Amino acid sequence: MTKWLSHEMANGLAFNAGSTFDPPREVTGWALQPDLSLGIGRIPFNKSDFPTLVNQALNDQGGSKIFPNSVMFPNLALHLRMGLPWRGDAYLRFADATTPPGYKISPTMTAQVQTNSLGFGLRQHVDLWDEDLPKVALGAHYNHVRGRTRLKGTFGVNTGGFTADSDLNGEIDWNLNSFALTAVAHKSYDAWTPFLGLGYNYATGSARSKLELKSKTFLIADVLGESSERPEQSQGRWIAGVQYARPKWSAFFNAEIKALGRLQYRSWIAQIGVALPYEIGRGYKIIYKKRIPGVVDDAKRKSEPKPLMEDEKRTAPPKVRRPLEPKKPEQAHPDMIFLQ
């Protein structure tokens, strides 16, 4: 049972670890653009592969009923993208998924999930041979995902006509790495940019699970199991969404669905996000609002010289320097007599 649980969790988490996509619009060279998104994902459980249990009492009660058909989990992700001068961008990504206390995954079981991921990647925007065709964003991504789940619940055991509830305690821990490649085509129509693409990720790592059934009576023995499994290495996905961009902000929605690997089209992730209206690290300020094309901000307007009025623009005629008047000879004194 623990082997089955580890295997299902490892595969589901490996697909989620490959989710790295953010909106396709380009970021200008050396600007830093933060994007914030909130999403939800689904990890399916394949109960048709549930094993026959060694403990006959658990097997008679249908051991797979302990677990739900799938697990839904929230996800909060933050991208910090930097534009590169050759029409590319690089990013750092941090994501957190934490379920609230008492989160029910089945009528008799609760789960406390805590998982974090840290990743980075590069994208290059490419124009096709015709300007009317969509542009393509090619990406290479890496994600490291680490987390844990703690399970608590009850399971009724019936053996020899005697029925008693047992406490179920479970631990699931995972440590996964994902290396991914994506190709996404996008085309802008005014403020709207729909996009469609595909991705492939190669996963490594492991998921370990431990389950313990502790009976409340000595008439039923306790059950303990532990196992570790590696995820399937190759997984593929379809990517689709739309971005709505304004001069100072943008919002986006995108969804990813599993298209290659086990349980195709049953694993998916959907998220909605916003590109924050600030760019970091350009100009003389550390943080400043985005500039609207054609509009001059107040700081720049104050620093520029005041424009002259039309009358002030006319050049005054040059001043003509008047010549100095010749110096008049001094008149002789009338009382003086000159003799020759």
Disulfide bonds with the S-S distance in Angstrom:
none
